[in-house]
Amino acid sequence: MIIPTTYKDKTVAILGLGKSGLSALHALKEAGATVWAWDDQSDQNDLVDLTKADWSQIDLLVMSPGIPHTYPAPHPVAELARAHNVDIVCDVELLVQTQPNATYIAITGTNGKSTTTALISHILEVAGFDVQVGGNFGIPALDLDPLDEDGVYVLEMSSYQLERTPSLCADVAIWMNISPDHLNRHGGLDGYIAAKKNIFNGQSNEQFALIGVDDAHSRAVFAEDGLTNARRIAISAQGPVEDGIFSDEDILIDEAFDDEGTQVMDLSAIKTLQGRHNQQNAATAYAAAMAIGAAPEWIVRGLASFPGLAHRQENVCVVEGVSFINDSKATNADAAGKALSSYEDIYWIAGGQAKEGGIDSLKDELSHVKKAYLIGEAQDAFAQTLEGVLDCERCTTLDKAVLRAFADARATGGVILLSPACASWDQFTSFEARGDAFKDLAWRVQEEAAK
């Protein structure tokens, strides 16, 4: 546990008691702070209603990243904090304040953050570094172990967290990509991009900014004057970029740390990193590890041995020549499009609670799809989008979609791909719960086929 001792004898308000809020509560109490905590959804007896508190006594507000402080409407507690000049932060800010001597690798982007975060952590562990990984991925920031100057924190950072971590000055700041997401929360795409750009705040010329340049918005960010004082390195999975790290016909090439260019490895051989988007993830992770001094041979070993992440193009099983792939984390069209370009002969399960724009952007990317099986709230809208483009079937529920897809796929083989392009909340509590349900259904099909 990280104990933020600078808040001893101070009064800290906490709004939101999810994982990160409870973690902050315990850490601050351990530090000797007076903690006033509130959660709109909780009926705990020891809570303090922050809308009625004496804000003249409060030194800091730690607010859950999921609670808005601006758009679409600020929470009343956030308005009170601003009115009393109380800083609003998230738990990652307390980590950074308390562990200033460690090395920080921070990762943001619309898609690929979690895979890249996990991949960097895995590579550094293989290379012998003392690593802690968390933030928006995995363990809450204050539940991580303390690290000294030889340690590395690898932190996935959401746009929400980046707005509330003013002390973060990343030794390696990573920008993966941008596509429209969370627009209501940020007042539009410009606000979303502005929130993400906080990852470059305060950087010096001894630090690194690794920027994926495979989408137009990110290319504009890379070229932006005054973005950062750090050394910028372009990352691409679409071919050569000047003085960058890129994949070219599946070969990872380094022209950033080697002026002559080094052919690092064949990325197509890594079964847990299939698809062009995962080649960008691999190139980014390689660059991050090189930036903090990892030996190239250990980076290659780490890439080759990466076990993959659950719910991100996760290989579940193969039944009668049909592969079941769980990509439940694909909660928007851009993420689903990456999976759809990674396989042949796809029987696609899509739907749920649709994001803005639905799947309109995917209509020209469906050449590998044999048929779509639609579920959830979005099934009618998705069917309308796909009319005349792709054969599709309204299945409503995931269990029916899996059975119908297997019935069609078993005759010829192929891939049953759950890549919903939607949030899960219409039928499941999380994308993880949706992915677990898919895996259970796939294993059930496997058991029945074996009888």
C-alpha positions in Angstrom: 0.0 0.0 0.0 1.1 3.6 -0.8 0.7 5.7 2.3 0.4 9.5 1.5 2.0 10.8 4.7 1.9 14.4 3.5 -1.8 14.4 4.4 -1.2 13.5 8.1 -3.5 15.7 10.2 -5.2 17.1 7.1 -8.9 16.7 6.1 -9.4 15.0 2.8 -12.8 14.5 1.2 -13.5 11.4 -0.9 -16.4 11.2 -3.4 -17.1 7.8 -4.8 -16.4 4.5 -3.0 -15.6 2.1 -5.8 -12.3 0.3 -5.9 -10.1 3.4 -6.2 -12.2 5.4 -3.7 -12.0 2.6 -1.0 -8.3 2.2 -1.7 -7.8 6.0 -1.1 -9.9 5.8 2.0 -7.8 3.1 3.6 -4.5 4.7 2.5 -5.4 8.2 3.8 -6.6 6.8 7.2 -3.3 4.9 7.5 -1.5 8.1 6.8 -3.2 9.8 9.7 -5.6 12.1 7.7 -9.1 12.9 8.7 -11.2 11.4 5.9 -14.8 12.5 5.0 -16.2 10.0 2.5 -19.4 10.1 0.5 -21.0 7.9 -2.2 -24.3 8.7 -3.7 -25.1 5.0 -4.0 -24.0 3.9 -0.5 -26.0 3.7 2.7 -23.0 3.2 5.0 -23.5 4.7 8.4 -20.1 6.4 8.7 -20.3 8.6 5.6 -20.2 12.4 5.6 -22.7 14.2 3.2 -20.2 16.4 1.4 -23.0 18.6 0.0 -23.6 19.7 3.7 -20.0 19.6 5.0 -17.9 22.6 6.2 -15.7 23.1 3.2 -13.5 25.6 5.0 -12.0 22.6 6.8 -11.3 20.4 3.7 -7.8 20.4 2.2 -8.3 18.1 -0.8 -11.1 16.3 -2.7 -10.3 12.9 -4.1 -13.0 12.2 -6.6 -13.7 8.9 -8.5 -12.7 9.4 -12.2 -16.1 8.2 -13.2 -17.9 11.2 -11.6 -18.0 14.3 -13.8 -16.6 17.6 -12.6 -17.5 19.6 -15.8 -19.4 17.9 -18.6 -22.2 16.9 -19.1 -23.0 18.5 -15.7 -20.7 18.9 -12.7 -21.4 16.9 -9.6 -22.6 19.3 -6.8 -19.6 18.3 -4.7 -17.2 19.3 -7.5 -18.9 22.7 -7.6 -18.5 23.1 -3.9 -14.8 22.2 -4.1 -14.2 24.8 -6.8 -16.1 27.4 -4.9 -13.8 26.9 -2.0 -10.5 26.6 -4.0 -10.1 22.9 -3.0 -8.1 20.9 -5.6 -9.9 17.9 -7.2 -7.6 14.9 -7.8 -7.9 11.2 -8.3 -6.0 8.4 -6.5 -3.1 8.4 -9.1 -2.2 11.9 -8.0 -1.6 10.7 -4.5 0.7 7.9 -5.8 2.7 10.4 -7.9 3.1 12.8 -5.0 4.1 10.0 -2.6 6.6 8.2 -4.9 8.4 11.0 -6.8 11.6 9.1 -7.3 10.3 6.1 -9.3 10.2 5.9 -13.1 6.8 6.4 -14.6 5.5 5.0 -17.9 2.0 6.3 -18.6 -0.3 5.0 -21.3 -3.4 6.5 -22.8 -5.5 6.2 -26.0 -9.0 5.1 -27.0 -8.0 1.5 -27.8 -5.1 -0.8 -26.9 -4.2 0.8 -23.6 -4.7 -2.3 -21.4 -2.9 -4.7 -23.7 0.0 -2.3 -24.1 0.1 -1.6 -20.4 0.2 -5.4 -19.6 2.7 -6.0 -22.4 5.2 -3.3 -21.2 4.9 -4.7 -17.6 5.5 -8.2 -18.8 8.6 -7.2 -20.9 10.1 -5.2 -18.0 9.6 -8.1 -15.6 11.3 -10.5 -18.0 14.1 -7.9 -18.3 14.6 -7.9 -14.5 13.0 -4.5 -13.6 11.1 -4.0 -10.4 7.6 -3.2 -11.8 4.2 -2.2 -10.5 1.3 -2.0 -12.9 -2.1 -0.3 -12.3 -4.1 2.9 -12.6 -7.1 2.4 -14.9 -6.0 -1.2 -15.4 -5.8 -3.8 -12.6 -4.9 -2.6 -9.2 -5.9 0.8 -7.8 -2.9 3.1 -7.6 -2.6 3.3 -3.9 -2.7 -0.5 -3.5 0.5 -0.8 -5.4 3.8 -1.4 -3.6 6.2 1.5 -2.9 9.1 1.8 -5.3 12.4 3.6 -5.1 14.4 5.2 -7.9 15.1 1.8 -9.4 11.4 0.9 -9.7 9.0 1.5 -12.6 5.3 2.3 -12.3 3.4 1.3 -15.5 0.1 3.1 -15.4 -2.8 3.0 -17.8 -4.4 6.4 -17.7 -7.9 7.2 -18.8 -8.9 10.7 -20.0 -10.8 11.1 -16.7 -7.7 10.3 -14.6 -5.5 12.6 -16.7 -7.7 15.5 -15.8 -7.1 14.9 -12.1 -3.4 14.0 -11.9 -1.6 17.4 -12.2 1.7 16.2 -10.7 2.2 13.4 -13.3 5.4 14.0 -15.3 5.9 10.8 -17.2 9.3 9.6 -18.0 7.7 7.8 -20.9 4.3 9.2 -22.0 2.5 7.0 -24.5 -0.3 8.1 -26.8 -1.8 5.0 -28.6 -4.6 6.4 -30.8 -7.8 8.5 -30.8 -11.3 7.7 -32.0 -14.5 9.3 -30.7 -15.4 8.1 -27.2 -16.7 9.6 -23.9 -17.7 12.7 -25.9 -20.5 13.7 -23.5 -18.1 13.7 -20.6 -15.6 16.0 -22.3 -18.0 18.3 -24.2 -17.0 16.9 -27.6 -14.0 15.4 -29.4 -11.8 18.4 -28.9 -12.3 18.2 -25.1 -11.6 14.5 -25.2 -8.3 15.0 -27.1 -7.4 17.9 -24.8 -7.9 15.7 -21.7 -5.7 13.0 -23.3 -2.9 15.5 -24.0 -2.4 16.0 -20.3 -0.2 12.9 -20.4 2.6 15.1 -21.9 2.4 17.8 -19.1 5.7 18.9 -17.6 8.0 16.6 -19.6 11.6 17.5 -20.1 14.0 16.9 -23.0 15.4 13.9 -21.2 12.0 12.1 -21.3 10.1 10.4 -24.1 6.7 10.9 -25.9 5.8 7.8 -27.9 2.9 8.7 -30.2 0.9 6.3 -32.4 0.4 8.0 -35.8 -2.0 5.5 -37.5 -5.0 7.8 -37.3 -5.4 11.4 -38.4 -6.1 12.9 -35.0 -3.0 11.3 -33.6 -0.8 12.5 -36.5 -2.0 16.0 -35.8 -1.1 15.6 -32.1 2.4 14.3 -33.0 3.0 17.4 -35.2 1.6 19.9 -32.7 4.0 22.7 -31.7 4.5 23.0 -28.0 3.0 19.6 -27.2 5.9 18.4 -25.1 9.6 19.1 -24.5 10.3 15.3 -24.6 11.8 13.4 -27.4 9.0 12.5 -29.7 9.0 9.0 -31.4 6.4 8.1 -33.9 4.9 4.5 -33.7 3.2 2.8 -36.6 1.8 -0.5 -37.7 1.3 0.8 -41.2 4.8 0.9 -42.5 7.9 3.2 -42.2 7.9 6.4 -40.2 10.9 8.6 -40.1 13.1 8.0 -37.0 10.3 5.9 -35.5 9.4 2.4 -34.4 7.2 0.5 -36.9 6.1 -2.8 -38.4 6.7 -3.3 -42.1 5.2 -6.5 -43.5 5.1 -8.0 -40.0 8.7 -7.1 -39.2 9.3 -4.8 -36.2 11.9 -2.2 -37.2 13.7 0.3 -34.9 14.9 3.5 -36.6 14.6 5.5 -33.3 17.3 4.0 -31.2 19.4 2.8 -34.1 20.1 5.3 -36.9 20.7 2.5 -39.4 17.5 0.7 -38.6 17.3 -2.7 -36.8 15.0 -5.5 -37.8 14.0 -6.6 -34.3 11.7 -9.6 -34.9 8.8 -11.1 -36.9 5.7 -10.1 -35.1 3.4 -12.5 -36.9 4.9 -15.3 -34.9 3.4 -14.0 -31.6 0.0 -15.8 -31.4 -1.2 -13.5 -28.5 -0.6 -10.4 -30.6 -2.4 -11.0 -33.8 -3.6 -8.2 -36.1 -2.2 -4.9 -37.2 -3.4 -3.1 -34.1 -1.4 -5.5 -31.9 1.6 -4.8 -34.0 1.3 -1.2 -33.0 0.9 -2.3 -29.4 4.1 -4.4 -29.7 6.0 -1.5 -31.3 4.9 0.8 -28.6 5.9 -1.6 -25.8 9.3 -2.2 -27.5 9.9 1.6 -27.7 8.9 2.1 -24.0 11.3 -0.6 -22.8 14.1 0.7 -24.9 13.5 4.3 -23.6 14.2 3.2 -20.0 17.2 1.1 -20.9 16.0 -2.5 -21.2 18.3 -4.7 -23.2 16.9 -5.5 -26.7 17.3 -9.2 -26.4 15.2 -9.3 -23.2 12.6 -7.1 -24.9 12.3 -9.7 -27.7 12.0 -12.5 -25.1 9.2 -10.5 -23.4 7.3 -9.9 -26.6 7.6 -13.6 -27.6 6.4 -14.9 -24.2 3.4 -12.5 -23.7 0.5 -14.6 -22.5 -2.2 -12.1 -23.7 -5.1 -10.5 -21.9 -8.6 -11.8 -21.1 -11.4 -10.4 -23.3 -8.9 -8.9 -25.8 -9.0 -11.3 -28.8 -8.7 -14.1 -26.3 -8.5 -17.6 -27.8 -11.1 -19.6 -25.9 -11.2 -23.0 -27.6 -11.4 -24.7 -31.0 -14.4 -27.0 -31.6 -14.7 -29.0 -34.9 -12.4 -26.5 -36.6 -14.3 -23.5 -35.3 -12.3 -21.0 -33.2 -14.0 -19.1 -30.4 -12.5 -15.7 -29.9 -13.5 -13.5 -27.0 -13.0 -9.8 -27.8 -15.6 -8.5 -25.3 -13.4 -5.5 -24.5 -14.2 -4.1 -28.0 -16.9 -1.7 -26.8 -16.8 0.6 -29.7 -16.7 0.3 -33.5 -13.0 1.2 -33.8 -12.0 -1.6 -31.5 -14.2 -4.1 -33.2 -12.8 -3.1 -36.6 -9.4 -4.0 -35.5 -10.5 -7.5 -34.6 -12.5 -7.9 -37.8 -9.4 -7.2 -39.8 -7.4 -9.9 -37.9 -9.2 -13.1 -39.0 -10.7 -14.8 -42.0 -14.2 -16.5 -42.3 -15.7 -14.6 -39.3 -19.1 -15.3 -37.7 -19.5 -12.1 -35.9 -21.4 -11.6 -32.6 -22.1 -7.9 -32.1 -24.5 -5.6 -30.2 -25.3 -4.4 -26.7 -25.6 -0.8 -25.7 -24.4 1.2 -28.7 -21.9 4.0 -28.7 -22.4 7.2 -30.7 -22.2 6.4 -34.4 -23.0 2.8 -33.9 -21.2 0.6 -36.5 -21.6 2.9 -39.5 -17.8 3.2 -39.8 -17.5 -0.6 -40.2 -19.6 -1.1 -43.3 -16.5 -1.1 -45.6 -14.5 -3.4 -43.3 -16.6 -6.5 -43.4 -15.1 -8.5 -46.2 -14.0 -11.2 -43.9 -17.4 -11.6 -42.2 -19.6 -14.5 -43.3 -22.6 -13.5 -41.1 -23.5 -11.3 -38.1 -25.4 -12.4 -35.1 -26.9 -9.4 -33.3 -27.8 -9.0 -29.6 -29.0 -6.5 -27.1 -30.4 -3.0 -27.4 -28.5 -2.3 -30.6 -29.6 -5.3 -32.6 -32.3 -3.5 -34.6 -30.2 -0.5 -35.3 -27.2 -2.7 -36.3 -29.5 -4.8 -38.5 -30.6 -1.6 -40.3 -27.0 -0.5 -40.8 -26.0 -3.9 -42.2 -29.0 -4.3 -44.5 -27.8 -4.9 -48.0 -24.2 -5.2 -46.8 -24.1 -8.4 -44.8 -26.3 -11.3 -43.9 -27.3 -10.9 -40.3 -29.6 -12.5 -37.7 -31.3 -10.9 -34.7 -30.6 -13.2 -31.8 -31.3 -10.9 -28.9 -29.3 -12.9 -26.3 -25.7 -14.1 -26.3 -26.5 -17.7 -25.7 -28.7 -17.9 -28.8 -26.1 -16.0 -30.9 -23.4 -18.5 -29.9 -25.5 -21.5 -30.8 -26.7 -20.1 -34.1 -23.1 -19.0 -35.0 -21.7 -22.5 -34.3 -24.5 -24.2 -36.2 -23.5 -22.1 -39.3 -19.7 -22.3 -38.8 -19.2 -26.0 -38.0 -19.9 -26.9 -41.7 -17.0 -25.0 -43.1 -14.9 -23.9 -40.1 -13.9 -20.3 -39.3 -14.0 -18.0 -36.3 -16.8 -17.1 -34.0 -15.8 -13.7 -32.9 -17.5 -11.8 -30.0 -16.5 -8.3 -30.8 -19.6 -6.3 -29.8 -18.7 -2.7 -30.8 -21.0 -1.9 -27.8 -21.0 -1.4 -24.1 -22.3 -4.3 -22.1 -24.7 -2.7 -19.6 -28.0 -3.5 -21.2 -27.5 -7.2 -20.4 -24.3 -7.6 -18.4 -22.7 -5.8 -15.5 -19.4 -5.3 -17.4 -17.5 -6.3 -20.5 -15.7 -8.8 -18.3 -19.0 -10.5 -17.3 -20.1 -10.5 -21.0 -16.7 -12.1 -22.0 -16.9 -14.7 -19.2 -20.4 -15.6 -20.3 -19.2 -16.1 -23.9 -16.3 -18.3 -22.7 -18.7 -20.4 -20.6 -21.0 -20.9 -23.7 -18.0 -21.8 -25.8 -16.8 -24.4 -23.3 -20.3 -25.8 -23.1 -20.4 -26.2 -26.9 -17.0 -28.0 -26.6 -18.3 -30.4 -24.0 -21.4 -31.2 -26.1 -19.3 -31.8 -29.2 -17.1 -34.2 -27.3 -20.0 -36.5 -26.2 
